[in-house]
Amino acid sequence: MEGLQGLIDGFAVALTPGNLLFAFLGVLAGTFVGVLPGIGPALTIALLLPLTYTVAPEAAFIMFAGIYYGAMYGGSTTSILLNTPGESGSMMTAVEGNKMARTGRAAAALATAAIGSFVAGTIATVLLAFVAPYVVDVAILLGPADYLALIVVAFMTVGALLGASPARGFVSVSIGLVIGLIGFDAQSGVARFTFGIPRLLDGVSSIVIIVGLFALGEAVYLAAKMRKGKPQIMAINKGKHWMTREDWKRSWPAWLRGTLIGWPLGAVPVGGSEVPTFLSYAAEKRLSRHKEEFGHGAIEGVAGPEAANNANAAGALMPLLALGLPTTATAAVILVAFQQYGIQPGPRLLETQPELVWGLVAALLIGNLMLLIINLPLVGLWVKVLRIPTPYLYAGIIIFALLGAYSLKGSVFDVFVLLVVGILGYFMRQYGFPIAPLIIGVILGPVAEQQLRRALAISDGDALALIHSPFSIACYVLVILVAIVPFFLKRWERRTAAEVGLDEVDAGFATSTLRTVDKRTARREAKVAAKASAGDKTTP
């Protein structure tokens, strides 16, 4: 019952007035950025990192937890009302949710998404609390070679499964590994990839890289993509019931199935929330008694994927907290946040920082409840957020990013590095290279090198020691499977997308789905516009 006792202790930490305030600020900020297309939790946490140094670690991570879940909620609002996924896991919600909104059922779509997120987030967080201690017990027994094998698995999963192409994912990981090696080699003292620049001898700050890629590069990319046209926001029929009895009857099994699909795929992990949401959508379509409604606004098509998305987010915290392995972009940013406080996530984290870990888990549950209470009544406010002129929004993000980079050490050189990394991030987004594998390469590259050296030192340089234990052998078998399975997953995803009318499935990054267009809707709207135009010409 370690998990139960831990949760009780965690609530004692999270339920103080100060921490509750940080949780509330986190869920508000998370929902705000989740509503805005393309601005996800990773970017928000990265921007806030330099500003939270003076805050106690517990308060900072409770706020980050609120941002993490809040962004998931906010993403569904944008998907349903704007037909633009706020983050990649909301892609399937956009398909069915926007169709419901077009038929006057936006309120029901928003309600089933919000309640499903609450149900899935709560169940997944409780599972995290009870399973994590057992994972830690196993992780403590692992040696350097086993950890190296685990890190190789992480490289493979994020490289192969994040992004439209495994090749681009591995290129992204490789760039991250090179950046992570910049500076002095701690063992030999040799300078690596510094090009004679003394400032690079200490390496490049992970925060500068994250802010440069997620804030600067992303803002420039989005500004370039969204400069034309105004978004068409669906109206919400006020005064109507959010959900009918029939909606409840059809939604609750989908919430539970989505949770069962999303959580294990986050905890394993298999790289992001796209795969579980697609799996959930396909399962709901197969099991539904109303198959004819799919593609035209089926409530199960919103309930299941939204639950899977939120359960997956909680599951992704398992490898981060128990093993110190980030498997998503947001988890990677949270890992950097831990390191900024001098804390290393991993098997010893529960022993060394129990208040922080259990406070974070309890804050996830509290934040989840806050989101359910405030989100539906405030949906009108979130709709107004969508009307913020994008030039103001992205200019603010860029200024905030520049100030954050400078505030780290008061160094102009860091600002210069930020600009270089931002340009790199823009071109990576422009040409379809996923950002998350690069971040994970930067963070885990030095750790992998350290574990490799330890393993070889223990075995007197015998390379076979790297595949000596059953655990490491199992990991490398998994690596081979990960290299094969993505081919079939991508093929299946594209077939599913074609069935529901998505023009493009780029599961690599949230905002790449901005180009996602419902073909049938577009054709229908084009016909209406053509008829209207013809009518105007014939009118004297």
N, C-alpha and C positions, 0 to 999 in steps of 0.2 A: 504493500500500500504506500510505497514511496511517492508515487505520483499524486495520490490524494493528499498526503501530508504536505507535499511540495506546493500543491495548488492552494491549500489553506494558508501556508506561509506567504505565498505569492500575493494572495488577496490582501494580506496584512500590509504588504508593501504598496500595492497598487491603489488601495482605497484611502490613502491619505489625501487631504484636500489639494495639496500641491500637485501630486501625481495625477489625480483625477482631472485637474485643470490641463495638464500637459496631454493627457489622453484625449480630452475634448478638443484641444487645439489641433492635435494630430488627426483626428477623424474629420474635422472641418477642412484642414489643409489637404488631406488625402482625397476627400470627395471633390474638392475644388479642382485639384489637378487631374483627378480621374475623369471629370466631366470634360475637361479641355482635351480635344483630340491630339494625341501624340505626346502629351506630357504625362509620363507615368510616375509611379512611386520611386523608381530608381533615380530619376532626375531630381525629384523633390528632395529626397534624403541627401543626395549628393550636394545640392545647393545649401541645405541647412547644416551640413556637417561642420563647416568652419564656424558657424554661429553658436554651436552647442558645446564648445569647449569649456565654457564657464558653468555649464549646468551639470548637476550630478548625473553619473551614468544611468542610474535607474530612471530618472525623469526623461533623459534624452531617448532611451530605448523604448520607454512607454509611448513617447510621442511618435517615434518611428513606427511602432506597431500600429498605432492609429492611422498613420499615413498609408501603411501597407494595405490594411483592410479597406480603408476609406477609398483608395484609388480603385479597388475592385468594384465597390458599389457605384462610384461615379462613372466608371466605364460603361456600365449597363445603361445608364440614363442617356448618354450620348449615342449609344448603339440604337436604342429604341426610338428616340425622338429625332435623331439627325441621320440615322443610317450610316454612321461613321464610328467604328469601334474605337473607344478611348484607349484601349490596350488590346494586345493580341488575343487574350483569352475571351474577349467579348465578341469575337467575329461572328459566331453562330447566333448569338443573341441579336445581332443586327439583322440577320436574315429574317428570322421569324418575328422578332419584336417590332421592327419597323413596319412589317406587313400588318400586324395587329393595330399599330398606331394609325395607319392609313385607313383602317376600317372603323376608327373611332374607339378602339380598345386600348389606347395607350396606358390608361390607368391600371387596367388588369395586367398588362405586360410589365409595368414598373413594379407593381405589387408582388407579382410572383417572382420577379428577379430579386427584389429586396428581401422578401421572406425566405426564399430559397438560399440566398447568400447567408442569411442569419443562421438558418438551420445547418447548412453545410459547414459554415465557419465554426459554429459551436461544437458540433460533433467532431470535426477534424482537430480542433484545438484540444479537446478532452483526450482524443486518441494520442495526440502528440505528448501530452503530459504523462500518460500512462505507459506509453511504449518507449519513449526516449530513455528512461533509466536502464531498460534492458539492453538497448542498443549500446549505451555507454559501457555496460558490463562487458560486452563482447569487444568493444573498441579498445578497452584498456589492455587486452591480451595481444593486440596487434603489434608487430615489430616494424622497423623502418621499411623493409621490403614489402610488407603488406600495405603500408600507407602509400608507398610509391605506386603500387598496383591500383589502389583506390583512386589516386589522383589521375592516373592514366585513364581509368574508367570515366572520371569526370571530364577530362579533356575530350574523350571520344564522344560522350553523350552530348555535350554542349556543341561540339564541332559538327557532329553529324546530324543532330536533330534541330538545332536552332538555325534557321535560315532556309532559303529556298534551295540551296545546293550544299551538299556536304563538302565539296571541294572549297567553296568560299568560306564555309565554317572553319575548315582546317587552316586555310590561309590566315583567317582572323586570329585563330589560336596561336599560330606561329608568330604573327606580328606581336601579339601580347607577350609571348615568351621572350622575344628579343628585347622588348622594352623593359620587361622585368629583370633582365640581366644587366641593364645599364649600371655602370658604377664599379667600385672596387669589388674584386672577388674576396670574400671574407677570409678564405683559407690561404690563397697564394699572394694576395695583395696586388694582383694584376688588374689594370684598368681595362674594362670591357665596354666597347661601343660608346666611348666618350668623345672620340674624334678630337682629342686634344683640348676639350673644353673643361676647365677646372670645375665649373659649377656642376657638371654631370658626374663627378667622382663619387658623390654621395647618393647617386641614383635620382630617379624622378619620383616625386610624390604621387602616390596612388590617387589621392584626392584630386590633384590637378588633372590627372589623366581622365578620371571619371567625370569631373565637371566639364572638361574640355569636350569629351565625346558626347555626353548626354545633354549637356546644357547648350554649349556653343554650337557644336556641329549639328545637333538636332534642331535647334531654333532656326539656324540658317536654312537647313533643309526644308523644314516645315514652312518657313516664310516663303521660300521659293516655290513650294508646291501649292500653297493655299492663297496665293495673292489674287486669284481671279474668282469672281462670283461670290454670292452671299449664300450661307447655308439655309436650307429649307427645314425649319423646325416644326415637327408635328405638334398639334394642339392637344391639350389634355382636357377631357370633358369633366369639368368640375361639377360637383353635386351628385355624380353617379357613385355607386358602390365600387370600391376598388376591385373586389373579386366576388363573383357569384358562387353559390354552393357548387355548381358544376365545375367552376374553375378550381376550387379547392380540391374537389374530388380528383381532378385530372393532374393537379400539380404535385400533391404530396408524395406519390410514389416516384415521380421524376426527381424530386429533391433528394430522396434517399438513394436512388440509383446513381445520381450524379455524384453524391458524396462518396459512395463506394468505389466509383471509377476514379474520381479525382485525387483522393488522398493517397492511395498506394502509388500512383504514378508520380506524385510529387515527392514522396518519401524515398522512392527507389534510387535515383530519379531517372526520368527519360527525357529531360530537357524541355522545360517550359510548360505552359498551360494549353498550348494549341492542341496537342494530341488528345488529352483527356476530354476537352470540350467537343472535339470532332467525334470521339468514341461515344460520348454521352448522347450527342445529337443522333448519331446513327442508331444507337440502342433504342432511343425514344421513338424514332420513326418506325423501327422494326416492331416494337411492342405495342404501339398505339392502336386504338380502335378507330382512330380518325386519321388514317394515313392520307386521306385526300386533302386534309388541311395543311399538310406540310408543304412549305413553299408559298403558302397563302396566309400564314399567321396562326400556327398551331401553338397553343400555350405550353405544351410539353417541350416544344423546341426552344423555349426560353427558359423554363424552369430547370430542366436537366443540365444544359451547358453552364448556366450561371452557378448552380450548385457545384458542378465539377470544377469550375474555375476557382471558386473560393476554397474548396477542400484542397485543391492542389497547392494553393498559396500557403496554407498551413502545413501541408505535408513537406513542402520544400524547406521548412525550417528545421526538419529532423536532421538531414545530413549536415546542415550548418551548425546546429548547436551540439550535436552528439559527436560529429566527426571533424568539424572545422572545414567542411567542403561546401562551398557555394555552388549551386547548380542553376541559378537564375541570375539575371542582372541585378535584381533588387537584393537577393541574398548576398551577392558579391559586395554590394555597397554597404550592407549591414556588417559584413565581415570587416571591411575597412574601418567602419565606425568602431567596432570592438577594438581593433588594433590601435586606433587613435587614443583610446583610453588605456592602452597597455594591457589589454585583455586578449588572450588567444583562445578563440572557440575550439572545442575539441573535447575529448573524453574527460579531461580534468576540469572542464568548466563548471560542471555541476558541483564538484567538490570545492573549488576555489571561489566561485561566485554564485552560490545558491540563491541569494536574495535577488540578484540581477536576473538570473534565468527564470526563476519562478515568478518574479514580478512581471517579466516580459510576457510569459504565458498567460498569467491572470489578466494582464492589460489587454491581450487579444480578445479574451472573452468579454471584458467590460466594454472595449471599443466596439465590438460586434453588436452589443445591446444598444449602445449609444447610437450607432448608425441606423439601426432599425427604428429607433424612436424619432430621430431627427430627419431622416432622409425623405420619407414619404410626405410629411407635412411641409417640408421645405423644398419640394421638387420645383415649385414655381421660381424660387430663388436660384436654383441650379440652372434652370432654363435661361434666366437672365445672364448667367455667367457665359453661356454660349454666345451671347450677343456682344461680348467685349471685342472691340476692334483688334484683329490679330497683330497689326503693326505695333500697337502699344504693348500688347502682351509679350511678344518676342523681343522687343527692345528692352523691356524690363528684365526678362530672363538673362539676356546677354550682359546687361550692366551688373546684375546681381552676381553672375558667374565671374566677371572680371574682378569685382570687389572681393568676392570670396577667395579667389586665387591669391590676390595681393595680401589679404589679411592673414594668410597662413604663416608667412615669415616676414612680411613687409618687403618682399623681394619682387623687383620688376622682372627678373629673369623667369620667375614662376608664371607671370602674366604672358611673357613671350612663349614659354612652353605651352601654356593654355591655348594660345592662338594657333600654334603649329598643330597641336593635337586636335583642336576644333576643325581645322581645315582637313586633317586626315579623316575625322569623323564624318564630315560632310561628303567627301568623295566616297567613303565606304558606303554610306547610306544611298548615295546617288547610284552606285553600281551594284547594289544588292548584297554587300558584305555585312553579315550580322555583327552588331557591336558587342553583345554579351560575351561571346567566346574570347574576344580580345581582352576584356576586363578580367575574365577568369584566368586567362593566360598570364596576365601581369601579376595577379595576386598569388596564384598557385605555382607559377614557374620557379621562383626562388625556394618555395617549400619543397617542391619535387626534387630540385637539385640537392637540397640539404639531406633529404631522406635517401636519395641515391648514394650520396657519399657515405652516409652512416652505414647503409647496408653493405656497401663494398668494403668499408673499413672493418666491419665485424667479420666479414667472410674472407679477409685477406685478399681482396680483389677478385674473388671467384664470382663471375657474372651469373653462374647457374643458381646462386643463392637467391637471386631475384625471383625465381619461380620455384622455390623449394617448398613452401608451405601450401597446404590445401587451399587456404584462403586466397593467396596470390594466384594460384592456378585457376581458381574459380573466377577471379576478377579478369584474368586475361581471356578466359573463355567468353566471359560477358563482353569483353572488348570486341572479340571476333563477331559475336552476335550483333552488337551495336553497329558494326561496320556493314552488316548485311541487311538487318531489319529496316533501316531508314528507307531503303529503296522501295520496299513494299508499302511502308507507311505513307510515303509521299505519293505513291501511285494511288493508294486507296483514298488519301485526302483529296487528290485532284478529281477522282471519280465522284466522291461525295459532293465536292464543290460544284462540279458540273451539273449534278442532279438538282442542286438548289439554286443554280443560276449565278454562282460567283464567277466573275470574270478572271480573277487571279487569286491564287492562294499563296501568299508569301508568309509562311508561318514564322519567319525569322524575326520580325520586329513589328511592333504594334502599328506604327504609323504607316508602314508600307501598305497596310490594308486601306489606306485612304483612297487608293485607286480602285478599291473593290466596288463594283457596280452591279446592281441587279439588272441583268440583261433584259429580262421580260418587262420590268418596270420602265427601264429606259426606252425600250421600243414603244411601249404603250404611251409614255409621255411624249415621245417624239411624234407619234401619230396625232395625239391631241393638239400638239403645237402646230403641226402641219395643217390640220383642219381649221384651227383658229386663224392661221395665217391666210389660208385660202378664203375663208369667210370675210376677212378684212379687205382682201383685194376685190371681192365681188360686190362689197357694199359701196353704193355710190356716195 
